[in-house]
Amino acid sequence: MTRKLPLIGDRLPPLALFKDPTQYKHLYAWFRSREKNYLLEQRIPWLTFDAIDFLKNRTSVGCKVFEYGSGSSTLFWASFNAHCTSIEHDPAWYTVIQDWLAAINNVDIRLVPPDPESVTNSGEDIDNPLNYRSSAVGFRQSTFRNYVSQIDGFPDGSFDVVLIDGRARPSCIMHSVGKVKSGGMLIVDNANVPRYLAQTGRYLEHFRLRRFRGIGPIDGAITQTNVYIAP
């Protein structure tokens, strides 16, 4: 997923590039990612650069993908002629991405906004996948049950890849684990955020984990993309 951001020409490279020599190789990619619409034009997902390199070598042509959060990742899967179902909650961004996908036939992009009912208890546990909550600004009183449940319409083992990079990620994990094919990948971006995995570890305990901790596009902050490979 990515958002439309302008180039910030006077920004210095992130300190993370110099503190970790394994990340310095991504300096040029980071600079280019700052350009307006560069990730969309080049079909580069907004994940850590090391995770992107891993996926380039592991994604197969014609694979089946389900993703929470649309954007440059959707175009990345299209590069492999993937059959992609993409769930988006933001109407404005949905319209933008529809334009970018106009010439692509294998994408089913769905606009699924927050549920109409509001959360009455503001203290409800956002880490609990049964609560369908998001900590994002503007959605503290919303739930995302319908958004998360879009994957339920597919049989178990339907997808080669499930990417979780949108709202209510603990709930997305809970609903997605059974939908990944044997040997397929379940990807959780920003996995360094404790609440995403605080109460979902039991769903992933049989998956083989590949961690990709490092910098990603745009802001260059140290983050982590987890790739869970289904048994």
Backbone bond lengths (Angstrom), bond angles and torsions (degrees), N, CA, C in turn:
res aa  C-N    CA-C-N  psi(-1)  N-CA   C-N-CA  omega(-1)  CA-C   N-CA-C  phi
1 M - - - 1.466 - - 1.517 108.25 -
2 T 1.324 116.66 148.23 1.458 121.09 173.93 1.516 109.09 -150.43
3 R 1.281 116.20 160.84 1.452 121.81 174.95 1.523 108.84 -117.89
4 K 1.307 117.12 158.36 1.452 123.10 -176.44 1.527 108.83 -77.67
5 L 1.332 116.46 107.21 1.453 121.38 -176.70 1.517 110.19 -125.94
6 P 1.341 117.38 145.36 1.461 120.52 179.92 1.522 111.58 -80.24
7 L 1.300 115.34 164.13 1.450 121.46 172.45 1.523 109.70 -71.03
8 I 1.321 116.28 133.76 1.459 121.16 174.17 1.524 106.43 -109.78
9 G 1.318 115.84 92.94 1.448 120.99 -166.85 1.512 115.41 -68.84
10 D 1.328 119.12 -25.07 1.450 119.87 -174.55 1.522 112.34 -99.52
11 R 1.307 117.61 9.67 1.454 119.48 -179.72 1.524 110.74 -77.75
12 L 1.334 116.64 135.19 1.447 121.63 177.20 1.523 109.88 -77.94
13 P 1.329 117.83 155.64 1.462 119.45 176.25 1.525 110.60 -58.05
14 P 1.320 117.88 148.38 1.461 120.25 179.97 1.524 111.45 -63.27
15 L 1.309 115.76 143.77 1.462 121.45 -179.48 1.521 111.38 -58.62
16 A 1.319 116.73 -29.04 1.467 120.37 -178.82 1.529 111.88 -57.77
17 L 1.337 117.20 -29.41 1.458 120.60 -179.77 1.525 111.79 -64.25
18 F 1.328 116.70 -30.25 1.457 120.93 -174.99 1.530 111.97 -96.99
19 K 1.327 116.64 -21.36 1.462 120.13 178.70 1.514 111.86 -81.15
20 D 1.318 117.50 -24.44 1.454 121.77 -178.44 1.520 108.85 -125.07
21 P 1.329 118.25 106.82 1.469 120.28 -175.75 1.525 113.52 -64.21
22 T 1.322 118.36 -19.96 1.464 120.10 178.20 1.525 111.78 -72.01
23 Q 1.337 117.22 -15.05 1.459 121.04 -177.73 1.529 113.39 -99.87
24 Y 1.321 116.92 -11.75 1.463 119.61 -176.75 1.528 112.08 -62.91
25 K 1.321 116.39 -26.80 1.461 120.34 179.50 1.530 112.45 -62.94
26 H 1.334 116.74 -15.74 1.460 120.58 -177.63 1.531 112.52 -95.14
27 L 1.331 117.58 8.34 1.463 120.95 -176.00 1.531 112.12 -58.19
28 Y 1.326 116.89 -48.69 1.469 119.84 -178.37 1.529 110.62 -63.74
29 A 1.331 116.85 -43.62 1.467 120.52 179.52 1.523 110.76 -61.94
30 W 1.319 116.50 -38.30 1.465 119.82 179.13 1.528 110.40 -64.76
31 F 1.356 117.31 -45.98 1.462 120.00 179.02 1.533 111.06 -58.91
32 R 1.324 117.42 -45.66 1.457 120.32 -178.98 1.529 111.62 -64.70
33 S 1.333 116.81 -33.82 1.467 119.92 -177.81 1.519 112.67 -64.57
34 R 1.346 116.73 -19.30 1.458 120.64 179.52 1.523 112.81 -74.02
35 E 1.306 117.79 -15.05 1.460 121.23 -177.72 1.527 109.93 -72.47
36 K 1.300 115.29 143.88 1.457 121.60 -178.08 1.530 110.83 -56.99
37 N 1.335 115.14 124.44 1.469 123.34 176.48 1.531 114.02 65.52
38 Y 1.331 117.74 11.16 1.466 119.54 -176.91 1.536 111.57 -61.00
39 L 1.326 117.50 -43.19 1.466 119.90 -178.63 1.521 111.25 -63.38
40 L 1.323 116.39 -38.05 1.458 119.89 177.80 1.530 111.10 -68.33
41 E 1.315 116.33 -45.51 1.459 120.01 -177.75 1.524 111.85 -64.49
42 Q 1.331 116.39 -38.09 1.465 121.35 -177.97 1.528 113.02 -93.56
43 R 1.325 116.14 -1.00 1.473 121.80 178.12 1.522 111.57 56.94
44 I 1.327 115.01 52.97 1.464 121.86 -178.64 1.525 108.66 -111.04
45 P 1.323 118.95 117.43 1.473 119.91 -179.99 1.517 111.65 -68.09
46 W 1.333 115.99 151.61 1.463 120.95 179.90 1.526 108.78 -87.72
47 L 1.330 115.01 73.58 1.457 124.89 175.48 1.523 107.00 -125.71
48 T 1.308 118.73 179.58 1.463 118.39 173.96 1.527 108.76 -64.64
49 F 1.323 115.98 148.37 1.461 119.86 -177.24 1.528 111.55 -61.38
50 D 1.332 117.19 -36.28 1.466 119.11 179.10 1.526 110.97 -66.33
51 A 1.334 117.25 -37.03 1.462 120.19 176.69 1.525 110.68 -66.17
52 I 1.325 117.57 -39.06 1.467 121.24 177.79 1.526 110.01 -59.20
53 D 1.344 116.62 -45.64 1.468 120.24 179.25 1.529 110.81 -60.73
54 F 1.322 116.77 -40.88 1.456 121.10 178.56 1.528 110.97 -62.03
55 L 1.328 116.86 -44.94 1.455 120.98 -176.87 1.528 112.01 -69.05
56 K 1.308 116.98 -34.11 1.468 119.88 177.53 1.530 110.73 -58.66
57 N 1.322 116.96 -35.90 1.460 121.43 -176.70 1.523 112.95 -87.64
58 R 1.337 117.31 -15.26 1.460 119.72 -173.55 1.528 113.06 -110.28
59 T 1.321 117.77 -20.30 1.464 120.52 -177.74 1.527 109.99 -75.93
60 S 1.318 116.40 131.14 1.462 120.87 -176.98 1.530 110.68 -101.03
61 V 1.318 115.65 151.09 1.456 121.76 179.07 1.532 109.57 -64.57
62 G 1.331 115.41 135.07 1.454 120.67 178.16 1.513 115.09 77.73
63 C 1.316 117.81 14.54 1.462 121.14 -178.90 1.537 110.89 -69.42
64 K 1.328 115.21 165.59 1.462 121.14 178.13 1.522 108.47 -106.85
65 V 1.334 115.67 127.36 1.464 121.83 -173.14 1.519 109.46 -127.84
66 F 1.329 114.86 142.03 1.465 122.01 169.57 1.514 106.26 -126.39
67 E 1.341 116.93 131.98 1.462 118.94 -179.71 1.525 110.95 -136.00
68 Y 1.319 114.00 140.26 1.463 122.33 169.68 1.518 107.30 -97.63
69 G 1.339 116.50 109.43 1.457 121.70 -175.99 1.513 110.00 106.06
70 S 1.319 117.31 113.65 1.464 121.40 -177.36 1.522 110.55 -100.14
71 G 1.327 115.50 164.87 1.463 119.87 178.54 1.511 111.48 150.18
72 S 1.318 116.92 -138.17 1.457 120.24 -178.00 1.521 111.34 -66.62
73 S 1.323 117.90 -24.91 1.467 119.75 174.73 1.530 110.15 -64.28
74 T 1.319 117.42 -38.14 1.462 120.86 178.33 1.521 110.49 -60.58
75 L 1.308 116.76 -41.95 1.462 121.48 177.71 1.523 111.36 -69.53
76 F 1.330 116.70 -33.52 1.471 121.26 175.63 1.528 110.39 -59.54
77 W 1.341 116.71 -48.49 1.475 119.31 179.14 1.531 110.24 -63.18
78 A 1.322 116.48 -36.37 1.462 120.00 179.29 1.524 111.42 -62.13
79 S 1.329 117.21 -28.34 1.467 121.05 177.21 1.528 111.48 -61.49
80 F 1.328 116.01 -24.53 1.465 121.67 178.38 1.532 111.58 -100.11
81 N 1.319 116.03 14.86 1.465 121.29 -177.58 1.527 111.18 54.41
82 A 1.319 115.54 37.05 1.463 121.21 -178.33 1.524 110.77 -74.51
83 H 1.319 115.43 151.91 1.464 121.85 170.18 1.525 106.02 -92.12
84 C 1.313 117.20 106.68 1.463 122.28 -168.30 1.526 111.58 -117.51
85 T 1.319 115.12 130.41 1.458 121.74 169.03 1.521 107.21 -106.93
86 S 1.323 116.99 121.92 1.460 122.24 -173.10 1.526 109.80 -122.78
87 I 1.323 116.51 128.72 1.457 122.35 -176.93 1.527 109.08 -108.08
88 E 1.324 116.71 124.51 1.465 122.37 -177.54 1.525 110.02 -127.98
89 H 1.333 116.65 137.45 1.473 120.66 -178.23 1.524 113.23 -100.33
90 D 1.341 117.89 -16.58 1.455 122.88 -171.50 1.530 110.07 -98.88
91 P 1.344 118.91 113.25 1.473 120.71 -176.57 1.528 113.38 -59.99
92 A 1.329 117.68 -40.45 1.466 120.28 -177.64 1.530 110.36 -66.13
93 W 1.319 116.27 -45.59 1.468 120.36 179.82 1.525 111.47 -67.66
94 Y 1.313 116.46 -35.59 1.467 121.78 176.22 1.530 110.29 -57.39
95 T 1.320 117.21 -42.62 1.465 121.50 179.35 1.528 110.82 -65.07
96 V 1.331 116.71 -42.11 1.463 120.70 178.53 1.521 110.67 -60.87
97 I 1.314 116.83 -48.16 1.459 120.56 -175.88 1.526 111.28 -69.01
98 Q 1.317 117.41 -33.62 1.458 119.09 175.66 1.525 111.29 -56.65
99 D 1.327 117.06 -39.14 1.467 120.73 178.36 1.533 111.02 -63.93
100 W 1.334 116.36 -40.51 1.464 120.20 -179.90 1.527 111.52 -70.00
101 L 1.314 116.43 -24.46 1.461 121.00 -177.69 1.530 112.64 -96.70
102 A 1.324 117.44 6.96 1.467 121.24 -171.53 1.519 112.67 -56.82
103 A 1.321 117.94 -34.70 1.471 120.75 -176.30 1.525 112.59 -97.84
104 I 1.326 116.95 9.10 1.464 121.24 -177.41 1.526 109.18 -110.61
105 N 1.311 116.70 128.61 1.461 121.05 -171.62 1.521 114.25 -97.11
106 N 1.320 118.50 -17.84 1.463 120.42 -169.60 1.520 114.04 -96.32
107 V 1.324 118.02 16.97 1.461 120.92 -177.56 1.529 110.32 -113.94
108 D 1.307 115.32 127.49 1.464 122.81 172.56 1.529 106.77 -106.88
109 I 1.333 115.87 94.73 1.461 119.92 -178.95 1.527 108.70 -97.32
110 R 1.321 116.10 129.78 1.458 121.86 -174.02 1.528 110.26 -121.81
111 L 1.308 115.51 128.52 1.457 120.92 173.75 1.528 108.01 -87.27
112 V 1.332 115.69 114.41 1.468 121.28 -178.97 1.527 107.92 -130.19
113 P 1.327 118.26 92.78 1.474 121.11 -178.52 1.519 111.31 -72.13
114 P 1.334 117.57 174.43 1.464 120.24 176.97 1.522 111.30 -56.93
115 D 1.315 115.82 157.12 1.463 120.89 179.66 1.524 110.17 -63.36
116 P 1.320 117.50 146.80 1.468 120.34 -176.89 1.517 113.80 -64.92
117 E 1.343 117.48 -28.86 1.459 118.44 179.31 1.525 109.99 -78.81
118 S 1.314 116.22 147.58 1.462 121.15 -179.50 1.518 110.26 -100.88
119 V 1.305 115.32 156.60 1.459 121.51 175.19 1.516 108.25 -78.86
120 T 1.306 116.87 124.12 1.463 119.86 -177.68 1.523 111.96 -87.04
121 N 1.317 117.05 -23.49 1.454 120.68 -179.72 1.521 108.90 -104.16
122 S 1.331 116.75 101.96 1.463 120.81 -175.79 1.519 112.43 -67.18
123 G 1.322 118.07 -14.37 1.449 121.41 179.61 1.507 113.60 -92.37
124 E 1.332 118.56 5.38 1.460 121.71 -178.13 1.529 110.43 -59.80
125 D 1.324 115.89 141.28 1.457 123.02 -172.53 1.528 110.74 -66.32
126 I 1.331 118.17 112.67 1.461 121.02 -179.37 1.527 111.59 -78.22
127 D 1.338 118.04 -14.73 1.462 120.45 177.81 1.520 112.07 -78.21
128 N 1.309 117.59 -21.01 1.458 122.32 -174.62 1.530 109.69 -76.92
129 P 1.328 118.32 118.62 1.468 119.44 -177.46 1.523 113.41 -65.10
130 L 1.320 117.72 -16.88 1.462 120.34 178.81 1.525 112.99 -77.30
131 N 1.328 117.11 -7.73 1.469 120.90 -176.51 1.527 113.63 -98.29
132 Y 1.332 118.88 -13.51 1.471 122.78 174.09 1.528 111.79 56.68
133 R 1.313 115.39 41.63 1.462 120.55 -176.03 1.518 111.96 -103.12
134 S 1.332 115.49 157.55 1.452 123.28 173.61 1.517 108.78 -126.59
135 S 1.318 116.11 142.05 1.464 120.45 177.53 1.522 112.15 -90.78
136 A 1.329 117.28 -0.02 1.462 120.55 -177.42 1.526 111.12 -63.54
137 V 1.324 115.35 144.68 1.460 121.12 179.35 1.531 109.08 -59.27
138 G 1.328 115.27 132.66 1.450 120.58 179.88 1.513 114.51 95.69
139 F 1.350 116.52 -9.51 1.455 120.11 -177.52 1.521 112.70 -125.43
140 R 1.316 117.31 16.76 1.470 120.42 -175.99 1.523 111.54 -64.93
141 Q 1.334 117.38 -25.58 1.461 120.91 -178.90 1.532 111.85 -105.54
142 S 1.322 117.10 16.68 1.459 121.44 -178.06 1.520 110.95 -113.74
143 T 1.320 115.12 161.11 1.459 120.90 170.63 1.526 108.64 -122.85
144 F 1.329 115.58 162.85 1.455 121.90 -174.44 1.527 111.47 -129.94
145 R 1.308 117.26 36.83 1.467 120.31 -177.95 1.537 111.47 -61.21
146 N 1.332 117.67 -46.39 1.466 120.02 -179.28 1.520 111.03 -64.86
147 Y 1.323 117.17 -41.88 1.467 123.31 177.20 1.525 110.43 -57.42
148 V 1.315 116.43 -52.93 1.460 121.65 -177.85 1.525 111.05 -63.47
149 S 1.319 117.08 -38.70 1.465 122.29 -171.36 1.523 113.87 -76.86
150 Q 1.323 118.29 -1.59 1.467 119.92 179.57 1.531 112.14 -58.12
151 I 1.306 116.58 -30.31 1.467 120.20 -178.05 1.522 112.01 -74.62
152 D 1.327 117.37 -16.56 1.463 121.05 -177.02 1.526 112.64 -66.49
153 G 1.320 117.43 -20.01 1.452 120.73 -179.69 1.520 114.03 -75.46
154 F 1.335 117.20 -3.07 1.456 121.57 179.97 1.529 110.04 -107.04
155 P 1.323 117.89 145.60 1.469 120.24 177.70 1.524 111.72 -63.60
156 D 1.319 115.90 157.49 1.462 120.18 174.15 1.525 110.02 -58.83
157 G 1.329 115.33 145.48 1.456 120.82 178.99 1.509 114.52 71.97
158 S 1.326 117.69 25.19 1.471 121.08 -175.47 1.519 114.26 -79.34
159 F 1.337 117.94 -27.04 1.460 119.69 -164.85 1.527 113.16 -118.80
160 D 1.333 113.81 140.64 1.463 120.69 171.12 1.521 110.67 -75.64
161 V 1.338 116.25 -30.99 1.465 121.54 -177.90 1.523 108.94 -141.10
162 V 1.333 115.72 134.03 1.459 121.77 165.80 1.521 106.83 -123.29
163 L 1.323 117.15 121.71 1.462 122.64 178.50 1.519 109.22 -106.67
164 I 1.327 116.47 125.21 1.465 122.66 179.15 1.522 108.06 -110.75
165 D 1.327 115.13 101.93 1.463 121.60 -176.14 1.526 109.43 -147.01
166 G 1.335 115.60 37.76 1.454 120.28 -178.46 1.512 111.32 -131.84
167 R 1.312 117.00 -137.42 1.456 123.75 -176.78 1.534 110.95 -89.99
168 A 1.347 115.33 158.22 1.476 123.75 173.26 1.526 111.20 49.07
169 R 1.312 116.99 54.31 1.465 120.30 -171.52 1.528 114.31 -64.15
170 P 1.337 120.57 -37.64 1.477 117.68 175.63 1.521 112.19 -58.01
171 S 1.316 117.31 -40.79 1.464 121.09 178.72 1.527 110.81 -67.09
172 C 1.327 116.72 -38.27 1.461 120.22 177.29 1.526 110.97 -61.75
173 I 1.318 117.11 -40.89 1.464 120.61 177.59 1.522 110.05 -59.79
174 M 1.331 116.29 -48.45 1.459 121.24 -177.99 1.526 111.53 -56.80
175 H 1.327 117.56 -41.85 1.455 121.50 -176.71 1.530 112.84 -80.36
176 S 1.329 117.84 -19.16 1.466 120.75 -169.01 1.522 114.79 -96.06
177 V 1.324 118.27 -25.15 1.472 119.61 -168.96 1.529 112.22 -57.30
178 G 1.315 117.51 -37.57 1.452 119.69 -177.95 1.512 114.22 -78.62
179 K 1.323 117.23 -9.63 1.463 121.31 -175.66 1.526 112.77 -91.90
180 V 1.341 117.37 -5.31 1.459 121.69 -177.61 1.528 109.31 -89.41
181 K 1.324 116.27 132.44 1.463 121.32 176.84 1.523 110.98 -63.89
182 S 1.305 116.35 157.40 1.452 120.99 171.03 1.523 109.58 -57.55
183 G 1.326 116.62 126.09 1.460 121.50 -176.41 1.505 114.18 84.00
184 G 1.336 116.89 -4.52 1.457 120.90 178.58 1.520 112.02 -80.33
185 M 1.329 116.00 178.83 1.459 121.44 -173.35 1.525 111.79 -119.93
186 L 1.308 115.96 134.41 1.461 122.80 167.52 1.526 106.29 -112.13
187 I 1.326 116.44 118.54 1.463 121.93 -173.41 1.516 109.15 -109.16
188 V 1.327 116.02 127.07 1.462 122.08 176.16 1.519 107.75 -116.82
189 D 1.328 116.80 112.45 1.459 119.42 179.10 1.523 110.08 -85.39
190 N 1.338 115.00 156.92 1.476 122.37 -176.94 1.522 110.76 54.68
191 A 1.336 115.59 41.24 1.462 120.92 -176.75 1.523 112.53 -69.61
192 N 1.328 117.05 -8.36 1.464 120.29 174.89 1.524 111.91 -74.81
193 V 1.332 118.48 -11.13 1.468 122.12 175.84 1.529 107.69 -74.98
194 P 1.331 118.57 114.63 1.466 120.45 -170.25 1.521 114.93 -57.01
195 R 1.338 118.02 -35.58 1.471 119.30 -172.90 1.531 112.87 -67.25
196 Y 1.332 117.44 -22.32 1.462 118.52 -177.79 1.524 112.28 -67.43
197 L 1.328 116.53 -33.70 1.460 120.36 -174.43 1.524 113.24 -115.34
198 A 1.335 116.89 1.86 1.465 120.50 -175.04 1.527 112.60 -58.77
199 Q 1.335 116.76 -38.04 1.462 120.59 -177.16 1.524 113.00 -124.64
200 T 1.320 116.56 20.22 1.464 119.48 -177.80 1.526 113.14 -119.41
201 G 1.320 117.77 1.57 1.459 120.79 -176.94 1.521 113.16 -57.80
202 R 1.328 116.83 -34.75 1.467 120.06 -177.24 1.524 111.74 -65.30
203 Y 1.311 117.35 -26.39 1.456 119.90 179.06 1.527 111.90 -75.65
204 L 1.319 116.31 -21.91 1.459 121.38 -172.09 1.524 113.18 -110.27
205 E 1.296 117.70 4.16 1.470 120.05 -170.66 1.527 113.32 -65.97
206 H 1.317 118.59 -21.87 1.460 120.67 179.86 1.527 112.56 -94.50
207 F 1.310 117.12 -2.80 1.466 121.22 177.17 1.520 110.38 -85.55
208 R 1.318 116.57 151.58 1.467 121.40 173.53 1.525 108.22 -90.67
209 L 1.320 116.32 128.29 1.462 121.25 -171.83 1.517 111.78 -100.28
210 R 1.339 115.28 131.96 1.457 122.67 167.52 1.528 107.83 -117.46
211 R 1.324 116.75 118.01 1.465 121.74 179.60 1.520 109.94 -96.82
212 F 1.324 115.76 135.15 1.463 121.19 176.32 1.522 107.77 -125.44
213 R 1.316 114.41 90.57 1.462 120.93 -179.17 1.518 109.50 -97.93
214 G 1.329 116.96 127.15 1.451 120.08 -179.10 1.516 109.93 170.43
215 I 1.319 115.82 -158.47 1.456 119.83 -178.92 1.528 109.78 -91.05
216 G 1.315 114.33 157.10 1.458 122.02 174.18 1.509 109.69 -126.13
217 P 1.333 117.57 -177.30 1.467 121.84 -179.21 1.532 113.22 -64.17
218 I 1.305 115.08 169.59 1.466 127.57 171.56 1.523 112.48 68.69
219 D 1.348 118.05 -78.78 1.460 118.73 -173.63 1.527 112.49 -90.29
220 G 1.330 117.82 -19.61 1.456 120.12 176.27 1.508 114.74 70.70
221 A 1.315 118.00 14.67 1.464 120.32 179.79 1.520 110.20 -73.99
222 I 1.329 115.62 152.08 1.458 120.21 173.75 1.522 108.71 -69.44
223 T 1.300 116.09 124.41 1.456 122.18 177.71 1.521 107.49 -142.49
224 Q 1.317 117.70 -170.32 1.460 120.07 -176.80 1.519 110.32 -146.19
225 T 1.317 115.38 130.94 1.456 122.43 171.59 1.515 108.19 -109.76
226 N 1.322 116.99 121.16 1.464 121.60 177.43 1.525 109.62 -98.61
227 V 1.313 115.75 131.86 1.461 121.89 174.19 1.520 107.70 -113.90
228 Y 1.322 116.57 113.96 1.452 122.77 179.16 1.527 108.86 -100.66
229 I 1.326 116.49 122.35 1.452 121.71 -177.26 1.526 108.74 -100.36
230 A 1.331 115.07 123.10 1.458 120.96 -173.67 1.524 110.75 -69.23
231 P 1.339 117.65 142.03 1.468 120.83 -179.93 1.531 111.24 -68.50
